[in-house]
Amino acid sequence: RRQAHLCVLASNCDEPTYVKLVEALCAEHQINLIKVDDNKKLGEWVGLCKIDREGKPRKVVGCSCVVVK
């Protein structure tokens, strides 16, 4: 639908065809692509974790790709 403004992709995604697909779609539709080195870090950024009493993330779930509309 070409509504995305930004795509963030984890470089350590274990599915190389998925990485190729996301990169190709971003290039085709002129969507900005940012790569981060760790999928756990990306999961933490988007809130896929629990925050403990000290404010530290716990039980972080990995995330391969995030898109901002």
CHARMM internal coordinates of N, CA and C (Angstrom, degrees):
IC EDIT
DIST 1 N 1 CA 1.4546
DIST 1 CA 1 C 1.5105
ANGL 1 N 1 CA 1 C 111.57
DIST 1 C 2 N 1.3186
ANGL 1 CA 1 C 2 N 117.43
DIHE 1 N 1 CA 1 C 2 N -7.66
DIST 2 N 2 CA 1.4656
ANGL 1 C 2 N 2 CA 123.01
DIHE 1 CA 1 C 2 N 2 CA 173.70
DIST 2 CA 2 C 1.5319
ANGL 2 N 2 CA 2 C 112.99
DIHE 1 C 2 N 2 CA 2 C 58.89
DIST 2 C 3 N 1.3194
ANGL 2 CA 2 C 3 N 117.97
DIHE 2 N 2 CA 2 C 3 N 38.01
DIST 3 N 3 CA 1.4564
ANGL 2 C 3 N 3 CA 121.28
DIHE 2 CA 2 C 3 N 3 CA -179.82
DIST 3 CA 3 C 1.5203
ANGL 3 N 3 CA 3 C 112.35
DIHE 2 C 3 N 3 CA 3 C -101.20
DIST 3 C 4 N 1.3180
ANGL 3 CA 3 C 4 N 117.79
DIHE 3 N 3 CA 3 C 4 N -3.84
DIST 4 N 4 CA 1.4610
ANGL 3 C 4 N 4 CA 121.25
DIHE 3 CA 3 C 4 N 4 CA -176.03
DIST 4 CA 4 C 1.5228
ANGL 4 N 4 CA 4 C 111.05
DIHE 3 C 4 N 4 CA 4 C -77.73
DIST 4 C 5 N 1.3288
ANGL 4 CA 4 C 5 N 115.67
DIHE 4 N 4 CA 4 C 5 N 144.40
DIST 5 N 5 CA 1.4595
ANGL 4 C 5 N 5 CA 121.89
DIHE 4 CA 4 C 5 N 5 CA 175.37
DIST 5 CA 5 C 1.5202
ANGL 5 N 5 CA 5 C 110.90
DIHE 4 C 5 N 5 CA 5 C -105.55
DIST 5 C 6 N 1.3335
ANGL 5 CA 5 C 6 N 116.36
DIHE 5 N 5 CA 5 C 6 N -28.37
DIST 6 N 6 CA 1.4562
ANGL 5 C 6 N 6 CA 121.00
DIHE 5 CA 5 C 6 N 6 CA -174.90
DIST 6 CA 6 C 1.5211
ANGL 6 N 6 CA 6 C 109.50
DIHE 5 C 6 N 6 CA 6 C -150.54
DIST 6 C 7 N 1.3243
ANGL 6 CA 6 C 7 N 115.74
DIHE 6 N 6 CA 6 C 7 N 141.34
DIST 7 N 7 CA 1.4588
ANGL 6 C 7 N 7 CA 121.96
DIHE 6 CA 6 C 7 N 7 CA 175.81
DIST 7 CA 7 C 1.5230
ANGL 7 N 7 CA 7 C 108.02
DIHE 6 C 7 N 7 CA 7 C -127.53
DIST 7 C 8 N 1.3314
ANGL 7 CA 7 C 8 N 116.54
DIHE 7 N 7 CA 7 C 8 N 132.62
DIST 8 N 8 CA 1.4646
ANGL 7 C 8 N 8 CA 121.81
DIHE 7 CA 7 C 8 N 8 CA 177.68
DIST 8 CA 8 C 1.5251
ANGL 8 N 8 CA 8 C 107.06
DIHE 7 C 8 N 8 CA 8 C -116.71
DIST 8 C 9 N 1.3282
ANGL 8 CA 8 C 9 N 115.94
DIHE 8 N 8 CA 8 C 9 N 123.95
DIST 9 N 9 CA 1.4585
ANGL 8 C 9 N 9 CA 122.18
DIHE 8 CA 8 C 9 N 9 CA -173.86
DIST 9 CA 9 C 1.5240
ANGL 9 N 9 CA 9 C 109.96
DIHE 8 C 9 N 9 CA 9 C -120.40
DIST 9 C 10 N 1.3236
ANGL 9 CA 9 C 10 N 116.70
DIHE 9 N 9 CA 9 C 10 N 135.13
DIST 10 N 10 CA 1.4690
ANGL 9 C 10 N 10 CA 121.24
DIHE 9 CA 9 C 10 N 10 CA 177.16
DIST 10 CA 10 C 1.5257
ANGL 10 N 10 CA 10 C 109.12
DIHE 9 C 10 N 10 CA 10 C -81.58
DIST 10 C 11 N 1.3166
ANGL 10 CA 10 C 11 N 116.87
DIHE 10 N 10 CA 10 C 11 N 128.04
DIST 11 N 11 CA 1.4650
ANGL 10 C 11 N 11 CA 121.35
DIHE 10 CA 10 C 11 N 11 CA -178.11
DIST 11 CA 11 C 1.5232
ANGL 11 N 11 CA 11 C 112.41
DIHE 10 C 11 N 11 CA 11 C -70.52
DIST 11 C 12 N 1.3169
ANGL 11 CA 11 C 12 N 117.82
DIHE 11 N 11 CA 11 C 12 N -25.67
DIST 12 N 12 CA 1.4568
ANGL 11 C 12 N 12 CA 119.56
DIHE 11 CA 11 C 12 N 12 CA -177.74
DIST 12 CA 12 C 1.5304
ANGL 12 N 12 CA 12 C 112.76
DIHE 11 C 12 N 12 CA 12 C -93.42
DIST 12 C 13 N 1.3143
ANGL 12 CA 12 C 13 N 117.32
DIHE 12 N 12 CA 12 C 13 N 26.81
DIST 13 N 13 CA 1.4612
ANGL 12 C 13 N 13 CA 121.94
DIHE 12 CA 12 C 13 N 13 CA 174.90
DIST 13 CA 13 C 1.5320
ANGL 13 N 13 CA 13 C 108.05
DIHE 12 C 13 N 13 CA 13 C -63.24
DIST 13 C 14 N 1.3376
ANGL 13 CA 13 C 14 N 117.23
DIHE 13 N 13 CA 13 C 14 N 133.69
DIST 14 N 14 CA 1.4639
ANGL 13 C 14 N 14 CA 120.72
DIHE 13 CA 13 C 14 N 14 CA -174.81
DIST 14 CA 14 C 1.5301
ANGL 14 N 14 CA 14 C 113.56
DIHE 13 C 14 N 14 CA 14 C -84.77
DIST 14 C 15 N 1.3145
ANGL 14 CA 14 C 15 N 118.23
DIHE 14 N 14 CA 14 C 15 N 5.77
DIST 15 N 15 CA 1.4610
ANGL 14 C 15 N 15 CA 122.45
DIHE 14 CA 14 C 15 N 15 CA 179.84
DIST 15 CA 15 C 1.5277
ANGL 15 N 15 CA 15 C 109.13
DIHE 14 C 15 N 15 CA 15 C -118.59
DIST 15 C 16 N 1.3383
ANGL 15 CA 15 C 16 N 118.71
DIHE 15 N 15 CA 15 C 16 N 95.30
DIST 16 N 16 CA 1.4694
ANGL 15 C 16 N 16 CA 120.94
DIHE 15 CA 15 C 16 N 16 CA -175.05
DIST 16 CA 16 C 1.5295
ANGL 16 N 16 CA 16 C 113.91
DIHE 15 C 16 N 16 CA 16 C -62.84
DIST 16 C 17 N 1.3347
ANGL 16 CA 16 C 17 N 118.08
DIHE 16 N 16 CA 16 C 17 N -29.59
DIST 17 N 17 CA 1.4622
ANGL 16 C 17 N 17 CA 119.34
DIHE 16 CA 16 C 17 N 17 CA 178.62
DIST 17 CA 17 C 1.5279
ANGL 17 N 17 CA 17 C 110.86
DIHE 16 C 17 N 17 CA 17 C -69.46
DIST 17 C 18 N 1.3363
ANGL 17 CA 17 C 18 N 116.99
DIHE 17 N 17 CA 17 C 18 N -32.29
DIST 18 N 18 CA 1.4635
ANGL 17 C 18 N 18 CA 121.28
DIHE 17 CA 17 C 18 N 18 CA 177.04
DIST 18 CA 18 C 1.5267
ANGL 18 N 18 CA 18 C 110.31
DIHE 17 C 18 N 18 CA 18 C -66.06
DIST 18 C 19 N 1.3334
ANGL 18 CA 18 C 19 N 116.13
DIHE 18 N 18 CA 18 C 19 N -42.20
DIST 19 N 19 CA 1.4679
ANGL 18 C 19 N 19 CA 120.87
DIHE 18 CA 18 C 19 N 19 CA 178.49
DIST 19 CA 19 C 1.5278
ANGL 19 N 19 CA 19 C 109.78
DIHE 18 C 19 N 19 CA 19 C -62.18
DIST 19 C 20 N 1.3274
ANGL 19 CA 19 C 20 N 117.12
DIHE 19 N 19 CA 19 C 20 N -44.34
DIST 20 N 20 CA 1.4719
ANGL 19 C 20 N 20 CA 121.04
DIHE 19 CA 19 C 20 N 20 CA 178.72
DIST 20 CA 20 C 1.5211
ANGL 20 N 20 CA 20 C 111.30
DIHE 19 C 20 N 20 CA 20 C -61.41
DIST 20 C 21 N 1.3321
ANGL 20 CA 20 C 21 N 116.81
DIHE 20 N 20 CA 20 C 21 N -42.39
DIST 21 N 21 CA 1.4586
ANGL 20 C 21 N 21 CA 121.56
DIHE 20 CA 20 C 21 N 21 CA -179.49
DIST 21 CA 21 C 1.5223
ANGL 21 N 21 CA 21 C 111.16
DIHE 20 C 21 N 21 CA 21 C -62.59
DIST 21 C 22 N 1.3231
ANGL 21 CA 21 C 22 N 116.97
DIHE 21 N 21 CA 21 C 22 N -47.76
DIST 22 N 22 CA 1.4669
ANGL 21 C 22 N 22 CA 120.97
DIHE 21 CA 21 C 22 N 22 CA -179.46
DIST 22 CA 22 C 1.5264
ANGL 22 N 22 CA 22 C 110.34
DIHE 21 C 22 N 22 CA 22 C -63.24
DIST 22 C 23 N 1.3312
ANGL 22 CA 22 C 23 N 117.36
DIHE 22 N 22 CA 22 C 23 N -43.79
DIST 23 N 23 CA 1.4686
ANGL 22 C 23 N 23 CA 120.75
DIHE 22 CA 22 C 23 N 23 CA 179.13
DIST 23 CA 23 C 1.5224
ANGL 23 N 23 CA 23 C 110.97
DIHE 22 C 23 N 23 CA 23 C -62.34
DIST 23 C 24 N 1.3344
ANGL 23 CA 23 C 24 N 117.33
DIHE 23 N 23 CA 23 C 24 N -42.26
DIST 24 N 24 CA 1.4652
ANGL 23 C 24 N 24 CA 121.11
DIHE 23 CA 23 C 24 N 24 CA -179.41
DIST 24 CA 24 C 1.5260
ANGL 24 N 24 CA 24 C 111.54
DIHE 23 C 24 N 24 CA 24 C -66.16
DIST 24 C 25 N 1.3252
ANGL 24 CA 24 C 25 N 117.22
DIHE 24 N 24 CA 24 C 25 N -42.59
DIST 25 N 25 CA 1.4662
ANGL 24 C 25 N 25 CA 120.32
DIHE 24 CA 24 C 25 N 25 CA 179.65
DIST 25 CA 25 C 1.5258
ANGL 25 N 25 CA 25 C 111.24
DIHE 24 C 25 N 25 CA 25 C -65.35
DIST 25 C 26 N 1.3242
ANGL 25 CA 25 C 26 N 116.75
DIHE 25 N 25 CA 25 C 26 N -40.21
DIST 26 N 26 CA 1.4662
ANGL 25 C 26 N 26 CA 120.04
DIHE 25 CA 25 C 26 N 26 CA 178.27
DIST 26 CA 26 C 1.5234
ANGL 26 N 26 CA 26 C 110.60
DIHE 25 C 26 N 26 CA 26 C -64.77
DIST 26 C 27 N 1.3198
ANGL 26 CA 26 C 27 N 117.16
DIHE 26 N 26 CA 26 C 27 N -41.08
DIST 27 N 27 CA 1.4627
ANGL 26 C 27 N 27 CA 120.56
DIHE 26 CA 26 C 27 N 27 CA 179.28
DIST 27 CA 27 C 1.5243
ANGL 27 N 27 CA 27 C 110.96
DIHE 26 C 27 N 27 CA 27 C -67.03
DIST 27 C 28 N 1.3215
ANGL 27 CA 27 C 28 N 116.78
DIHE 27 N 27 CA 27 C 28 N -41.52
DIST 28 N 28 CA 1.4638
ANGL 27 C 28 N 28 CA 121.22
DIHE 27 CA 27 C 28 N 28 CA -177.42
DIST 28 CA 28 C 1.5251
ANGL 28 N 28 CA 28 C 112.08
DIHE 27 C 28 N 28 CA 28 C -65.11
DIST 28 C 29 N 1.3201
ANGL 28 CA 28 C 29 N 116.77
DIHE 28 N 28 CA 28 C 29 N -38.42
DIST 29 N 29 CA 1.4657
ANGL 28 C 29 N 29 CA 120.76
DIHE 28 CA 28 C 29 N 29 CA -175.37
DIST 29 CA 29 C 1.5231
ANGL 29 N 29 CA 29 C 113.27
DIHE 28 C 29 N 29 CA 29 C -103.44
DIST 29 C 30 N 1.3368
ANGL 29 CA 29 C 30 N 117.96
DIHE 29 N 29 CA 29 C 30 N 14.34
DIST 30 N 30 CA 1.4711
ANGL 29 C 30 N 30 CA 124.04
DIHE 29 CA 29 C 30 N 30 CA 179.31
DIST 30 CA 30 C 1.5300
ANGL 30 N 30 CA 30 C 112.39
DIHE 29 C 30 N 30 CA 30 C 52.32
DIST 30 C 31 N 1.3179
ANGL 30 CA 30 C 31 N 115.93
DIHE 30 N 30 CA 30 C 31 N 49.15
DIST 31 N 31 CA 1.4625
ANGL 30 C 31 N 31 CA 121.99
DIHE 30 CA 30 C 31 N 31 CA 176.98
DIST 31 CA 31 C 1.5250
ANGL 31 N 31 CA 31 C 107.78
DIHE 30 C 31 N 31 CA 31 C -101.02
DIST 31 C 32 N 1.3237
ANGL 31 CA 31 C 32 N 116.74
DIHE 31 N 31 CA 31 C 32 N 130.74
DIST 32 N 32 CA 1.4641
ANGL 31 C 32 N 32 CA 120.74
DIHE 31 CA 31 C 32 N 32 CA 179.34
DIST 32 CA 32 C 1.5210
ANGL 32 N 32 CA 32 C 109.91
DIHE 31 C 32 N 32 CA 32 C -63.40
DIST 32 C 33 N 1.3322
ANGL 32 CA 32 C 33 N 116.10
DIHE 32 N 32 CA 32 C 33 N 133.64
DIST 33 N 33 CA 1.4583
ANGL 32 C 33 N 33 CA 121.96
DIHE 32 CA 32 C 33 N 33 CA -178.09
DIST 33 CA 33 C 1.5197
ANGL 33 N 33 CA 33 C 109.66
DIHE 32 C 33 N 33 CA 33 C -120.73
DIST 33 C 34 N 1.3281
ANGL 33 CA 33 C 34 N 115.61
DIHE 33 N 33 CA 33 C 34 N 127.05
DIST 34 N 34 CA 1.4619
ANGL 33 C 34 N 34 CA 121.96
DIHE 33 CA 33 C 34 N 34 CA 175.98
DIST 34 CA 34 C 1.5244
ANGL 34 N 34 CA 34 C 106.98
DIHE 33 C 34 N 34 CA 34 C -118.24
DIST 34 C 35 N 1.3338
ANGL 34 CA 34 C 35 N 116.12
DIHE 34 N 34 CA 34 C 35 N 134.98
DIST 35 N 35 CA 1.4628
ANGL 34 C 35 N 35 CA 120.36
DIHE 34 CA 34 C 35 N 35 CA 177.56
DIST 35 CA 35 C 1.5244
ANGL 35 N 35 CA 35 C 109.32
DIHE 34 C 35 N 35 CA 35 C -108.27
DIST 35 C 36 N 1.3194
ANGL 35 CA 35 C 36 N 115.26
DIHE 35 N 35 CA 35 C 36 N 134.06
DIST 36 N 36 CA 1.4636
ANGL 35 C 36 N 36 CA 121.06
DIHE 35 CA 35 C 36 N 36 CA 173.64
DIST 36 CA 36 C 1.5212
ANGL 36 N 36 CA 36 C 107.55
DIHE 35 C 36 N 36 CA 36 C -113.17
DIST 36 C 37 N 1.3180
ANGL 36 CA 36 C 37 N 116.89
DIHE 36 N 36 CA 36 C 37 N 155.79
DIST 37 N 37 CA 1.4570
ANGL 36 C 37 N 37 CA 120.02
DIHE 36 CA 36 C 37 N 37 CA -172.25
DIST 37 CA 37 C 1.5262
ANGL 37 N 37 CA 37 C 114.45
DIHE 36 C 37 N 37 CA 37 C -80.45
DIST 37 C 38 N 1.3181
ANGL 37 CA 37 C 38 N 118.52
DIHE 37 N 37 CA 37 C 38 N -20.90
DIST 38 N 38 CA 1.4593
ANGL 37 C 38 N 38 CA 119.86
DIHE 37 CA 37 C 38 N 38 CA -172.52
DIST 38 CA 38 C 1.5226
ANGL 38 N 38 CA 38 C 111.35
DIHE 37 C 38 N 38 CA 38 C -133.84
DIST 38 C 39 N 1.3391
ANGL 38 CA 38 C 39 N 116.79
DIHE 38 N 38 CA 38 C 39 N 130.43
DIST 39 N 39 CA 1.4646
ANGL 38 C 39 N 39 CA 119.89
DIHE 38 CA 38 C 39 N 39 CA 179.70
DIST 39 CA 39 C 1.5307
ANGL 39 N 39 CA 39 C 112.02
DIHE 38 C 39 N 39 CA 39 C -72.42
DIST 39 C 40 N 1.3266
ANGL 39 CA 39 C 40 N 118.10
DIHE 39 N 39 CA 39 C 40 N -24.41
DIST 40 N 40 CA 1.4712
ANGL 39 C 40 N 40 CA 120.36
DIHE 39 CA 39 C 40 N 40 CA 175.81
DIST 40 CA 40 C 1.5292
ANGL 40 N 40 CA 40 C 110.41
DIHE 39 C 40 N 40 CA 40 C -69.52
DIST 40 C 41 N 1.3198
ANGL 40 CA 40 C 41 N 116.94
DIHE 40 N 40 CA 40 C 41 N -37.77
DIST 41 N 41 CA 1.4625
ANGL 40 C 41 N 41 CA 121.08
DIHE 40 CA 40 C 41 N 41 CA 177.38
DIST 41 CA 41 C 1.5304
ANGL 41 N 41 CA 41 C 109.99
DIHE 40 C 41 N 41 CA 41 C -64.08
DIST 41 C 42 N 1.3261
ANGL 41 CA 41 C 42 N 116.21
DIHE 41 N 41 CA 41 C 42 N -42.55
DIST 42 N 42 CA 1.4654
ANGL 41 C 42 N 42 CA 120.47
DIHE 41 CA 41 C 42 N 42 CA 178.41
DIST 42 CA 42 C 1.5258
ANGL 42 N 42 CA 42 C 110.51
DIHE 41 C 42 N 42 CA 42 C -64.36
DIST 42 C 43 N 1.3224
ANGL 42 CA 42 C 43 N 117.77
DIHE 42 N 42 CA 42 C 43 N -41.28
DIST 43 N 43 CA 1.4623
ANGL 42 C 43 N 43 CA 121.35
DIHE 42 CA 42 C 43 N 43 CA 176.68
DIST 43 CA 43 C 1.5160
ANGL 43 N 43 CA 43 C 112.19
DIHE 42 C 43 N 43 CA 43 C -61.30
DIST 43 C 44 N 1.3333
ANGL 43 CA 43 C 44 N 116.15
DIHE 43 N 43 CA 43 C 44 N -37.79
DIST 44 N 44 CA 1.4680
ANGL 43 C 44 N 44 CA 120.78
DIHE 43 CA 43 C 44 N 44 CA 177.43
DIST 44 CA 44 C 1.5267
ANGL 44 N 44 CA 44 C 110.59
DIHE 43 C 44 N 44 CA 44 C -66.22
DIST 44 C 45 N 1.3333
ANGL 44 CA 44 C 45 N 116.81
DIHE 44 N 44 CA 44 C 45 N -41.08
DIST 45 N 45 CA 1.4700
ANGL 44 C 45 N 45 CA 121.20
DIHE 44 CA 44 C 45 N 45 CA -179.40
DIST 45 CA 45 C 1.5232
ANGL 45 N 45 CA 45 C 112.08
DIHE 44 C 45 N 45 CA 45 C -61.55
DIST 45 C 46 N 1.3257
ANGL 45 CA 45 C 46 N 117.82
DIHE 45 N 45 CA 45 C 46 N -36.26
DIST 46 N 46 CA 1.4644
ANGL 45 C 46 N 46 CA 120.33
DIHE 45 CA 45 C 46 N 46 CA -176.73
DIST 46 CA 46 C 1.5260
ANGL 46 N 46 CA 46 C 113.00
DIHE 45 C 46 N 46 CA 46 C -93.87
DIST 46 C 47 N 1.3381
ANGL 46 CA 46 C 47 N 116.96
DIHE 46 N 46 CA 46 C 47 N 4.19
DIST 47 N 47 CA 1.4552
ANGL 46 C 47 N 47 CA 120.07
DIHE 46 CA 46 C 47 N 47 CA 173.45
DIST 47 CA 47 C 1.5116
ANGL 47 N 47 CA 47 C 115.36
DIHE 46 C 47 N 47 CA 47 C 89.14
DIST 47 C 48 N 1.3248
ANGL 47 CA 47 C 48 N 118.50
DIHE 47 N 47 CA 47 C 48 N 19.92
DIST 48 N 48 CA 1.4584
ANGL 47 C 48 N 48 CA 121.09
DIHE 47 CA 47 C 48 N 48 CA 178.08
DIST 48 CA 48 C 1.5285
ANGL 48 N 48 CA 48 C 109.97
DIHE 47 C 48 N 48 CA 48 C -88.28
DIST 48 C 49 N 1.3340
ANGL 48 CA 48 C 49 N 115.55
DIHE 48 N 48 CA 48 C 49 N 58.34
DIST 49 N 49 CA 1.4602
ANGL 48 C 49 N 49 CA 121.02
DIHE 48 CA 48 C 49 N 49 CA -178.27
DIST 49 CA 49 C 1.5279
ANGL 49 N 49 CA 49 C 109.12
DIHE 48 C 49 N 49 CA 49 C -160.06
DIST 49 C 50 N 1.3144
ANGL 49 CA 49 C 50 N 114.60
DIHE 49 N 49 CA 49 C 50 N 168.48
DIST 50 N 50 CA 1.4619
ANGL 49 C 50 N 50 CA 121.68
DIHE 49 CA 49 C 50 N 50 CA 172.42
DIST 50 CA 50 C 1.5217
ANGL 50 N 50 CA 50 C 107.37
DIHE 49 C 50 N 50 CA 50 C -101.93
DIST 50 C 51 N 1.3238
ANGL 50 CA 50 C 51 N 117.13
DIHE 50 N 50 CA 50 C 51 N 144.82
DIST 51 N 51 CA 1.4621
ANGL 50 C 51 N 51 CA 122.08
DIHE 50 CA 50 C 51 N 51 CA 178.11
DIST 51 CA 51 C 1.5285
ANGL 51 N 51 CA 51 C 107.75
DIHE 50 C 51 N 51 CA 51 C -106.54
DIST 51 C 52 N 1.3393
ANGL 51 CA 51 C 52 N 116.82
DIHE 51 N 51 CA 51 C 52 N 126.18
DIST 52 N 52 CA 1.4607
ANGL 51 C 52 N 52 CA 119.80
DIHE 51 CA 51 C 52 N 52 CA -179.28
DIST 52 CA 52 C 1.5294
ANGL 52 N 52 CA 52 C 111.12
DIHE 51 C 52 N 52 CA 52 C -83.33
DIST 52 C 53 N 1.3221
ANGL 52 CA 52 C 53 N 116.16
DIHE 52 N 52 CA 52 C 53 N -176.20
DIST 53 N 53 CA 1.4708
ANGL 52 C 53 N 53 CA 121.11
DIHE 52 CA 52 C 53 N 53 CA -175.48
DIST 53 CA 53 C 1.5173
ANGL 53 N 53 CA 53 C 113.07
DIHE 52 C 53 N 53 CA 53 C -63.59
DIST 53 C 54 N 1.3262
ANGL 53 CA 53 C 54 N 116.88
DIHE 53 N 53 CA 53 C 54 N -30.18
DIST 54 N 54 CA 1.4691
ANGL 53 C 54 N 54 CA 120.17
DIHE 53 CA 53 C 54 N 54 CA 178.75
DIST 54 CA 54 C 1.5285
ANGL 54 N 54 CA 54 C 112.25
DIHE 53 C 54 N 54 CA 54 C -81.77
DIST 54 C 55 N 1.3286
ANGL 54 CA 54 C 55 N 116.85
DIHE 54 N 54 CA 54 C 55 N -3.58
DIST 55 N 55 CA 1.4588
ANGL 54 C 55 N 55 CA 120.53
DIHE 54 CA 54 C 55 N 55 CA -179.50
DIST 55 CA 55 C 1.5190
ANGL 55 N 55 CA 55 C 113.79
DIHE 54 C 55 N 55 CA 55 C 87.47
DIST 55 C 56 N 1.3257
ANGL 55 CA 55 C 56 N 116.51
DIHE 55 N 55 CA 55 C 56 N 12.85
DIST 56 N 56 CA 1.4619
ANGL 55 C 56 N 56 CA 120.47
DIHE 55 CA 55 C 56 N 56 CA -179.73
DIST 56 CA 56 C 1.5245
ANGL 56 N 56 CA 56 C 109.56
DIHE 55 C 56 N 56 CA 56 C -95.58
DIST 56 C 57 N 1.3366
ANGL 56 CA 56 C 57 N 117.14
DIHE 56 N 56 CA 56 C 57 N 142.90
DIST 57 N 57 CA 1.4719
ANGL 56 C 57 N 57 CA 119.56
DIHE 56 CA 56 C 57 N 57 CA -179.99
DIST 57 CA 57 C 1.5283
ANGL 57 N 57 CA 57 C 111.83
DIHE 56 C 57 N 57 CA 57 C -71.35
DIST 57 C 58 N 1.3117
ANGL 57 CA 57 C 58 N 116.02
DIHE 57 N 57 CA 57 C 58 N 137.80
DIST 58 N 58 CA 1.4647
ANGL 57 C 58 N 58 CA 123.17
DIHE 57 CA 57 C 58 N 58 CA 176.24
DIST 58 CA 58 C 1.5245
ANGL 58 N 58 CA 58 C 108.21
DIHE 57 C 58 N 58 CA 58 C -129.42
DIST 58 C 59 N 1.3139
ANGL 58 CA 58 C 59 N 116.56
DIHE 58 N 58 CA 58 C 59 N 154.57
DIST 59 N 59 CA 1.4696
ANGL 58 C 59 N 59 CA 122.75
DIHE 58 CA 58 C 59 N 59 CA 177.73
DIST 59 CA 59 C 1.5274
ANGL 59 N 59 CA 59 C 111.01
DIHE 58 C 59 N 59 CA 59 C 52.38
DIST 59 C 60 N 1.3250
ANGL 59 CA 59 C 60 N 116.44
DIHE 59 N 59 CA 59 C 60 N 52.32
DIST 60 N 60 CA 1.4613
ANGL 59 C 60 N 60 CA 121.10
DIHE 59 CA 59 C 60 N 60 CA -179.08
DIST 60 CA 60 C 1.5251
ANGL 60 N 60 CA 60 C 109.21
DIHE 59 C 60 N 60 CA 60 C -74.49
DIST 60 C 61 N 1.3184
ANGL 60 CA 60 C 61 N 116.29
DIHE 60 N 60 CA 60 C 61 N 131.52
DIST 61 N 61 CA 1.4598
ANGL 60 C 61 N 61 CA 122.72
DIHE 60 CA 60 C 61 N 61 CA 177.08
DIST 61 CA 61 C 1.5226
ANGL 61 N 61 CA 61 C 107.97
DIHE 60 C 61 N 61 CA 61 C -97.52
DIST 61 C 62 N 1.3183
ANGL 61 CA 61 C 62 N 116.81
DIHE 61 N 61 CA 61 C 62 N 133.89
DIST 62 N 62 CA 1.4581
ANGL 61 C 62 N 62 CA 120.99
DIHE 61 CA 61 C 62 N 62 CA 178.86
DIST 62 CA 62 C 1.5202
ANGL 62 N 62 CA 62 C 111.52
DIHE 61 C 62 N 62 CA 62 C -69.25
DIST 62 C 63 N 1.3095
ANGL 62 CA 62 C 63 N 116.18
DIHE 62 N 62 CA 62 C 63 N 148.86
DIST 63 N 63 CA 1.4615
ANGL 62 C 63 N 63 CA 122.54
DIHE 62 CA 62 C 63 N 63 CA -179.45
DIST 63 CA 63 C 1.5256
ANGL 63 N 63 CA 63 C 108.13
DIHE 62 C 63 N 63 CA 63 C -136.66
DIST 63 C 64 N 1.3246
ANGL 63 CA 63 C 64 N 117.62
DIHE 63 N 63 CA 63 C 64 N 128.89
DIST 64 N 64 CA 1.4641
ANGL 63 C 64 N 64 CA 120.97
DIHE 63 CA 63 C 64 N 64 CA -176.32
DIST 64 CA 64 C 1.5200
ANGL 64 N 64 CA 64 C 113.01
DIHE 63 C 64 N 64 CA 64 C -83.57
DIST 64 C 65 N 1.3302
ANGL 64 CA 64 C 65 N 116.23
DIHE 64 N 64 CA 64 C 65 N -38.61
DIST 65 N 65 CA 1.4637
ANGL 64 C 65 N 65 CA 119.12
DIHE 64 CA 64 C 65 N 65 CA -172.97
DIST 65 CA 65 C 1.5262
ANGL 65 N 65 CA 65 C 110.07
DIHE 64 C 65 N 65 CA 65 C -149.81
DIST 65 C 66 N 1.3260
ANGL 65 CA 65 C 66 N 115.61
DIHE 65 N 65 CA 65 C 66 N 140.33
DIST 66 N 66 CA 1.4650
ANGL 65 C 66 N 66 CA 122.28
DIHE 65 CA 65 C 66 N 66 CA 176.79
DIST 66 CA 66 C 1.5198
ANGL 66 N 66 CA 66 C 107.69
DIHE 65 C 66 N 66 CA 66 C -131.91
DIST 66 C 67 N 1.3254
ANGL 66 CA 66 C 67 N 116.56
DIHE 66 N 66 CA 66 C 67 N 137.69
DIST 67 N 67 CA 1.4620
ANGL 66 C 67 N 67 CA 121.35
DIHE 66 CA 66 C 67 N 67 CA 179.47
DIST 67 CA 67 C 1.5233
ANGL 67 N 67 CA 67 C 109.11
DIHE 66 C 67 N 67 CA 67 C -123.72
DIST 67 C 68 N 1.3281
ANGL 67 CA 67 C 68 N 115.97
DIHE 67 N 67 CA 67 C 68 N 135.46
DIST 68 N 68 CA 1.4629
ANGL 67 C 68 N 68 CA 122.16
DIHE 67 CA 67 C 68 N 68 CA 177.68
DIST 68 CA 68 C 1.5191
ANGL 68 N 68 CA 68 C 108.09
DIHE 67 C 68 N 68 CA 68 C -106.81
DIST 68 C 69 N 1.3375
ANGL 68 CA 68 C 69 N 116.53
DIHE 68 N 68 CA 68 C 69 N 124.11
DIST 69 N 69 CA 1.4656
ANGL 68 C 69 N 69 CA 121.31
DIHE 68 CA 68 C 69 N 69 CA 178.95
DIST 69 CA 69 C 1.5093
ANGL 69 N 69 CA 69 C 111.03
DIHE 68 C 69 N 69 CA 69 C -87.92
END
COOR INIT
IC SEED 1 N 1 CA 1 C
IC BUILD
